Amino acid sequence: MTAEIVVHRASPTGGRRVDVHGENVGVAHSVADVTEFLRRAGLDLDPVEVAVSPLIEWRGGGPEGWGQGSGGSQEAPRG
């Protein structure tokens, strides 16, 4: 089964593409960006819920990786 929400691996220039129901909704640079994209798509989750939600497939690393490639310096909020 494919996840309805996919956060792709970080691009070489930074940021991660976010797809909701197979449609690209933007490039996120933080969990807050993903949260906003999901809010616009009708899903009301807070950043902590986004970071741990089973509805979201994190490809190429979890919610802590936002930099170039698969690494990153920004961390997901902890709650």
All heavy atoms as an XYZ file, in Angstrom:
577
protein
N       0.835     -1.180      0.000
C       0.000      0.000      0.000
C       0.884      1.250      0.000
O       1.832      1.351      0.749
C      -0.899     -0.021      1.231
C      -1.829      1.163      1.291
S      -3.077      0.973      2.580
C      -2.257      1.771      3.927
N       0.574      2.212     -0.852
C       1.322      3.453     -0.936
C       0.718      4.486      0.002
O      -0.498      4.627      0.084
C       1.289      3.997     -2.387
O       1.813      3.001     -3.248
C       2.103      5.249     -2.515
N       1.579      5.224      0.685
C       1.101      6.264      1.591
C       0.442      7.382      0.787
O       0.836      7.673     -0.336
C       2.263      6.821      2.398
N      -0.569      7.990      1.379
C      -1.257      9.107      0.734
C      -0.449     10.398      0.843
O      -0.643     11.318      0.078
C      -2.638      9.298      1.351
C      -3.573      8.131      1.097
C      -3.927      7.962     -0.374
O      -4.069      8.966     -1.078
O      -4.050      6.810     -0.804
N       0.454     10.464      1.824
C       1.317     11.626      2.011
C       2.754     11.135      1.968
O       3.139     10.250      2.732
C       1.045     12.313      3.357
C      -0.423     12.726      3.454
C       1.971     13.515      3.538
C      -0.883     13.020      4.852
N       3.546     11.694      1.055
C       4.940     11.285      0.911
C       5.825     12.517      0.994
O       5.606     13.495      0.280
C       5.186     10.563     -0.439
C       6.653     10.182     -0.581
C       4.301      9.331     -0.559
N       6.812     12.458      1.901
C       7.849     13.481      1.972
C       9.096     12.824      1.403
O       9.627     11.869      1.976
C       8.076     13.965      3.414
C       9.166     15.033      3.449
C       6.775     14.509      4.014
N       9.538     13.309      0.244
C      10.655     12.694     -0.474
C      11.991     13.088      0.136
O      12.078     14.043      0.909
C      10.597     13.098     -1.949
C       9.373     12.575     -2.632
N       9.329     11.343     -3.233
C       8.128     13.105     -2.766
C       8.116     11.136     -3.742
N       7.372     12.199     -3.461
N      13.029     12.369     -0.259
C      14.380     12.650      0.240
C      14.767     14.075     -0.129
O      14.251     14.633     -1.085
C      15.376     11.623     -0.282
C      16.053     11.909     -1.563
C      17.171     10.936     -1.957
N      16.996      9.562     -1.572
C      17.656      8.973     -0.551
N      18.517      9.622      0.157
N      17.437      7.716     -0.275
N      15.670     14.669      0.654
C      16.138     16.029      0.401
C      16.815     16.111     -0.963
O      17.551     15.203     -1.355
C      17.098     16.470      1.494
N      16.555     17.181     -1.671
C      17.171     17.383     -2.984
C      18.622     17.834     -2.801
O      19.008     18.257     -1.705
C      16.397     18.444     -3.769
O      16.653     19.733     -3.241
N      19.421     17.789     -3.860
C      20.815     18.232     -3.757
C      20.949     19.698     -3.331
O      21.948     20.081     -2.755
C      21.364     18.023     -5.172
C      20.502     16.955     -5.749
C      19.134     17.183     -5.161
N      19.927     20.490     -3.583
C      19.979     21.914     -3.207
C      19.242     22.194     -1.898
O      19.160     23.347     -1.476
C      19.381     22.787     -4.320
O      18.036     22.363     -4.578
C      20.191     22.694     -5.590
N      18.701     21.147     -1.270
C      17.965     21.297     -0.016
C      16.469     21.302     -0.261
O      16.001     21.545     -1.371
N      15.719     21.023      0.767
C      14.266     20.948      0.648
C      13.821     19.557      0.238
O      14.582     18.789     -0.357
N      12.575     19.246      0.586
C      12.006     17.935      0.289
C      10.637     18.114     -0.347
O       9.788     18.823      0.173
C      11.878     17.122      1.580
C      13.229     16.866      2.235
C      13.109     16.244      3.588
N      12.787     14.817      3.468
C      12.881     13.959      4.464
N      13.259     14.374      5.665
N      12.574     12.696      4.291
N      10.454     17.462     -1.495
C       9.161     17.512     -2.179
C       8.115     16.797     -1.345
O       8.383     15.758     -0.745
C       9.286     16.863     -3.552
C       8.079     17.122     -4.434
C       8.251     16.534     -5.817
N       7.811     15.139     -5.766
C       8.511     14.108     -6.195
N       9.694     14.278     -6.732
N       8.033     12.883     -6.116
N       6.917     17.362     -1.297
C       5.813     16.775     -0.546
C       4.670     16.489     -1.509
O       4.241     17.367     -2.263
C       5.320     17.727      0.570
C       4.170     17.101      1.338
C       6.466     18.094      1.513
N       4.199     15.240     -1.503
C       3.064     14.830     -2.320
C       1.908     14.437     -1.406
O       2.109     13.750     -0.407
C       3.407     13.621     -3.192
C       4.476     13.916     -4.236
O       4.707     15.093     -4.554
O       5.072     12.942     -4.734
N       0.717     14.907     -1.751
C      -0.503     14.519     -1.043
C      -1.441     13.915     -2.084
O      -1.755     14.555     -3.086
C      -1.165     15.728     -0.349
C      -2.468     15.310      0.312
C      -0.216     16.347      0.680
N      -1.847     12.671     -1.876
C      -2.707     11.943     -2.815
C      -2.105     11.958     -4.228
O      -2.806     12.154     -5.210
C      -4.117     12.510     -2.826
C      -4.783     12.474     -1.494
N      -5.128     11.311     -0.860
C      -5.134     13.483     -0.654
C      -5.676     11.590      0.305
N      -5.690     12.890      0.464
N      -0.771     11.788     -4.306
C      -0.091     11.709     -5.588
C       0.151     13.031     -6.280
O       0.697     13.069     -7.373
N      -0.208     14.130     -5.642
C      -0.043     15.451     -6.240
C       0.998     16.252     -5.461
O       0.941     16.333     -4.235
C      -1.385     16.188     -6.203
C      -1.474     17.264     -7.243
C      -2.906     17.756     -7.372
O      -3.825     16.933     -7.522
O      -3.082     18.975     -7.306
N       1.950     16.854     -6.177
C       2.973     17.673     -5.548
C       2.324     18.922     -4.965
O       1.645     19.654     -5.672
C       4.031     18.049     -6.581
C       5.182     18.832     -5.978
O       5.016     19.580     -5.030
N       6.346     18.647     -6.549
N       2.550     19.164     -3.660
C       1.972     20.343     -3.012
C       3.029     21.363     -2.625
O       2.695     22.430     -2.109
C       1.123     19.957     -1.777
C      -0.100     19.141     -2.202
C       1.949     19.225     -0.738
N       4.305     21.051     -2.859
C       5.355     22.022     -2.587
C       6.645     21.368     -2.149
O       6.756     20.147     -2.077
N       7.630     22.228     -1.865
C       8.929     21.791     -1.367
C       9.074     22.316      0.060
O       9.023     23.524      0.292
C      10.083     22.296     -2.252
C      11.429     21.916     -1.655
C       9.950     21.736     -3.665
N       9.227     21.394      0.991
C       9.336     21.744      2.410
C      10.798     21.850      2.815
O      11.650     21.098      2.341
C       8.644     20.680      3.254
N      11.050     22.795      3.709
C      12.386     22.960      4.277
C      12.367     22.717      5.781
O      13.391     22.889      6.447
C      12.926     24.353      3.957
C      13.177     24.537      2.502
N      14.362     24.204      1.892
C      12.366     24.974      1.505
C      14.280     24.443      0.597
N      13.078     24.908      0.344
N      11.205     22.317      6.314
C      11.059     22.035      7.734
C       9.749     21.279      7.971
O       8.888     21.233      7.087
C      11.037     23.342      8.537
O       9.850     24.063      8.246
N       9.605     20.741      9.168
C       8.352     20.086      9.540
C       7.216     21.116      9.504
O       6.091     20.791      9.140
C       8.474     19.409     10.924
C       7.124     18.935     11.423
C       9.441     18.232     10.854
N       7.518     22.365      9.866
C       6.495     23.415      9.828
C       5.948     23.600      8.416
O       4.743     23.816      8.229
C       7.054     24.731     10.364
N       6.816     23.503      7.401
C       6.351     23.601      6.009
C       5.420     22.444      5.669
O       4.368     22.642      5.052
C       7.533     23.588      5.034
C       8.375     24.851      5.071
O       7.923     25.883      5.615
O       9.505     24.796      4.539
N       5.793     21.231      6.068
C       4.938     20.073      5.806
C       3.592     20.267      6.492
O       2.531     20.029      5.899
C       5.599     18.751      6.279
C       4.651     17.573      6.076
C       6.913     18.509      5.556
N       3.622     20.744      7.729
C       2.389     20.996      8.480
C       1.490     21.968      7.727
O       0.274     21.751      7.611
C       2.728     21.557      9.880
O       3.564     20.612     10.565
C       1.477     21.810     10.693
N       2.068     23.031      7.188
C       1.281     24.025      6.443
C       0.716     23.432      5.154
O      -0.450     23.656      4.813
C       2.130     25.258      6.127
C       1.425     26.300      5.293
C       0.150     26.878      5.911
O      -0.080     26.733      7.130
O      -0.643     27.489      5.160
N       1.506     22.662      4.422
C       1.001     22.024      3.199
C      -0.178     21.106      3.518
O      -1.171     21.080      2.787
C       2.094     21.227      2.481
C       3.224     22.058      1.937
C       4.498     21.526      1.847
C       3.038     23.366      1.509
C       5.553     22.258      1.333
C       4.087     24.111      1.000
C       5.346     23.555      0.912
N      -0.076     20.357      4.609
C      -1.155     19.448      4.994
C      -2.391     20.222      5.447
O      -3.517     19.817      5.156
C      -0.684     18.483      6.075
C       0.450     17.539      5.669
C       0.803     16.612      6.812
C       0.092     16.751      4.417
N      -2.184     21.340      6.133
C      -3.322     22.175      6.536
C      -4.078     22.656      5.309
O      -5.298     22.596      5.249
C      -2.846     23.381      7.358
C      -3.997     24.247      7.895
C      -3.515     25.577      8.426
N      -2.969     26.435      7.387
C      -3.696     27.106      6.486
N      -5.012     27.013      6.487
N      -3.106     27.877      5.592
N      -3.336     23.095      4.292
C      -3.965     23.558      3.048
C      -4.710     22.430      2.338
O      -5.669     22.679      1.614
C      -2.919     24.149      2.109
C      -2.309     25.431      2.618
C      -1.244     25.927      1.684
N      -0.510     27.047      2.247
C       0.519     27.616      1.675
N       0.967     27.171      0.500
N       1.130     28.619      2.253
N      -4.256     21.190      2.564
C      -4.905     20.026      1.953
C      -6.060     19.502      2.815
O      -6.681     18.503      2.474
C      -3.882     18.918      1.728
N      -6.321     20.175      3.943
C      -7.452     19.795      4.782
C      -7.122     18.899      5.954
O      -8.021     18.380      6.613
N      -5.839     18.693      6.239
C      -5.437     17.850      7.368
C      -4.885     18.737      8.486
O      -3.881     19.412      8.304
C      -4.365     16.847      6.942
C      -4.836     15.807      5.943
C      -3.643     15.094      5.341
C      -5.758     14.824      6.618
N      -5.544     18.737      9.618
C      -5.157     19.596     10.728
C      -4.310     18.812     11.718
O      -4.821     18.223     12.673
C      -6.412     20.162     11.401
C      -6.087     21.219     12.432
O      -4.998     21.829     12.342
O      -6.917     21.440     13.328
N      -3.002     18.792     11.475
C      -2.052     18.128     12.362
C      -1.066     19.167     12.876
O      -0.689     20.081     12.136
C      -1.273     17.037     11.617
C      -2.058     15.894     10.988
C      -1.139     15.023     10.147
C      -2.732     15.067     12.057
N      -0.617     19.014     14.128
C       0.422     19.921     14.602
C       1.785     19.334     14.218
O       1.876     18.184     13.798
C       0.285     20.204     16.099
C       0.585     19.011     16.987
O       1.534     18.249     16.702
O      -0.115     18.841     17.988
N       2.864     20.134     14.318
C       4.184     19.645     13.880
C       4.638     18.353     14.554
O       5.272     17.519     13.906
C       5.115     20.812     14.221
C       4.241     22.014     14.129
C       2.903     21.553     14.675
N       4.325     18.166     15.813
C       4.715     16.926     16.491
C       3.971     15.739     15.880
O       4.557     14.685     15.625
C       4.467     17.015     18.016
C       4.702     15.666     18.690
C       5.362     18.078     18.634
N       2.677     15.922     15.602
C       1.895     14.850     14.971
C       2.434     14.534     13.578
O       2.508     13.367     13.180
C       0.427     15.252     14.867
C      -0.290     15.319     16.198
C      -1.688     15.880     16.074
O      -1.877     16.905     15.383
O      -2.596     15.293     16.679
N       2.813     15.576     12.826
C       3.367     15.367     11.486
C       4.634     14.516     11.569
O       4.833     13.599     10.770
C       3.653     16.719     10.787
C       4.500     16.535      9.538
C       2.341     17.417     10.447
N       5.478     14.801     12.529
C       6.751     14.092     12.657
C       6.587     12.609     12.974
O       7.457     11.811     12.624
C       7.618     14.767     13.724
N       5.468     12.222     13.601
C       5.307     10.826     14.022
C       4.115     10.120     13.382
O       3.879      8.942     13.648
C       5.195     10.717     15.565
C       6.445     11.244     16.232
C       3.960     11.429     16.081
N       3.368     10.796     12.530
C       2.143     10.235     11.973
C       2.400      9.028     11.072
O       3.248      9.086     10.175
C       1.389     11.290     11.160
O       0.254     10.701     10.545
N       1.636      7.948     11.266
C       1.748      6.799     10.369
C       1.142      7.083      8.984
O       1.301      6.285      8.067
C       0.971      5.700     11.100
C       0.003      6.432     11.971
C       0.681      7.715     12.357
N       0.467      8.219      8.832
C      -0.112      8.595      7.540
C       0.933      9.121      6.566
O       0.664      9.247      5.379
C      -1.175      9.692      7.735
C      -2.348      9.357      8.643
C      -3.203     10.600      8.852
C      -3.161      8.227      8.051
N       2.115      9.435      7.086
C       3.152     10.077      6.281
C       4.305      9.118      6.060
O       4.842      8.540      7.006
C       3.647     11.366      6.957
C       2.474     12.323      7.151
C       4.765     12.011      6.141
C       2.789     13.532      7.990
N       4.685      8.971      4.794
C       5.854      8.161      4.442
C       7.031      9.111      4.243
O       6.995      9.981      3.377
C       5.595      7.372      3.162
C       6.782      6.540      2.733
C       6.546      5.797      1.430
O       5.386      5.652      1.009
O       7.543      5.381      0.823
N       8.061      8.944      5.066
C       9.268      9.764      4.976
C      10.305      8.981      4.187
O      10.820      7.966      4.664
C       9.794     10.079      6.376
C       8.856     10.929      7.169
C       7.836     10.495      7.965
C       8.840     12.343      7.239
N       7.189     11.563      8.526
C       7.784     12.719      8.103
C       9.613     13.358      6.651
C       7.495     14.054      8.396
C       9.318     14.670      6.947
C       8.272     15.003      7.807
N      10.629      9.425      2.994
C      11.598      8.729      2.142
C      12.960      9.394      2.256
O      13.072     10.610      2.226
C      11.140      8.742      0.687
C       9.878      7.943      0.473
C       9.508      7.874     -0.977
N       8.252      7.139     -1.151
C       7.585      7.092     -2.283
N       8.035      7.735     -3.357
N       6.465      6.403     -2.357
N      14.006      8.573      2.346
C      15.360      9.106      2.392
C      15.697      9.753      3.721
O      16.560     10.614      3.791
N      15.033      9.336      4.769
C      15.288      9.887      6.094
C      14.006     10.400      6.719
O      13.039     10.687      6.020
N      14.023     10.492      8.013
C      12.844     10.922      8.749
C      12.689     12.427      8.787
O      13.344     13.154      8.038
N      11.850     12.909      9.679
C      11.538     14.326      9.746
C      12.692     15.196     10.234
O      12.576     16.411     10.258
C      10.355     14.384     10.719
C      10.441     13.144     11.511
C      11.056     12.118     10.616
N      13.818     14.588     10.587
C      14.963     15.380     11.046
C      15.897     15.811      9.913
O      16.767     16.636     10.116
C      15.753     14.604     12.104
C      16.440     13.364     11.595
C      15.519     12.162     11.358
O      14.394     12.150     11.878
O      15.943     11.253     10.631
N      15.741     15.276      8.711
C      16.663     15.567      7.610
C      16.131     16.586      6.622
O      15.203     16.298      5.885
N      16.721     17.781      6.598
C      16.225     18.845      5.722
C      17.301     19.479      4.870
O      17.014     20.302      4.015
C      15.541     19.938      6.547
C      14.343     19.361      7.192
C      14.248     18.898      8.464
C      13.089     19.100      6.573
N      13.005     18.366      8.676
C      12.274     18.483      7.533
C      12.579     19.335      5.304
C      10.974     18.096      7.260
C      11.276     18.955      5.034
C      10.488     18.343      6.007
N      18.555     19.141      5.062
C      19.632     19.764      4.312
C      19.813     19.122      2.961
O      18.969     18.380      2.468
N      20.948     19.398      2.369
C      21.264     18.845      1.059
C      21.430     17.338      1.152
O      21.881     16.825      2.165
C      22.534     19.475      0.518
C      22.375     20.964      0.296
C      23.657     21.591     -0.192
O      24.687     20.955     -0.244
N      23.584     22.849     -0.557
N      21.049     16.648      0.089
C      21.167     15.192      0.054
C      20.282     14.542      1.096
O      19.142     14.896      1.238
N      20.825     13.618      1.869
C      20.005     12.924      2.857
C      20.214     13.438      4.272
O      19.534     13.013      5.180
C      20.312     11.424      2.835
O      21.660     11.207      3.157
N      21.146     14.341      4.464
C      21.386     14.886      5.797
C      20.555     16.108      6.057
O      19.610     16.412      5.347
N      20.896     16.848      7.082
C      20.177     18.075      7.397
C      20.542     18.581      8.762
O      21.040     17.843      9.590
N      20.296     19.856      8.984
C      20.654     20.428     10.266
C      19.455     20.775     11.118
O      19.567     20.931     12.303
C      21.515     21.671     10.059
O      20.804     22.625      9.312
N      18.294     20.917     10.516
C      17.113     21.256     11.301
C      16.483     19.995     11.843
O      16.437     18.976     11.175
C      16.084     22.014     10.452
C      16.579     23.358     10.027
C      15.526     24.083      9.217
O      14.675     23.454      8.610
N      15.588     25.382      9.203
N      16.012     20.078     13.072
C      15.396     18.925     13.694
C      13.897     19.109     13.813
O      13.409     20.225     13.879
C      15.985     18.700     15.077
C      17.442     18.277     15.025
C      17.953     17.902     16.391
O      17.153     17.823     17.334
O      19.157     17.686     16.515
N      13.202     17.992     13.879
C      11.755     18.027     14.112
C      11.499     18.457     15.540
O      12.314     18.196     16.427
C      11.163     16.636     13.865
N      10.378     19.119     15.786
C      10.057     19.492     17.153
C       9.842     18.270     18.025
O       9.380     17.242     17.549
C       8.775     20.303     17.017
C       8.254     20.036     15.667
C       9.371     19.492     14.844
N      10.199     18.365     19.253
C      10.015     17.259     20.194
C       8.927     17.646     21.182
O       8.857     18.778     21.610
C      11.310     16.983     20.929
C      12.462     16.677     19.973
C      13.505     15.832     20.626
N      14.733     15.694     19.897
C      14.890     15.145     18.718
N      13.876     14.711     18.052
N      16.069     15.026     18.166
N       8.088     16.668     21.510
C       6.995     17.027     22.398
C       6.713     16.084     23.477
O       7.023     15.057     23.760
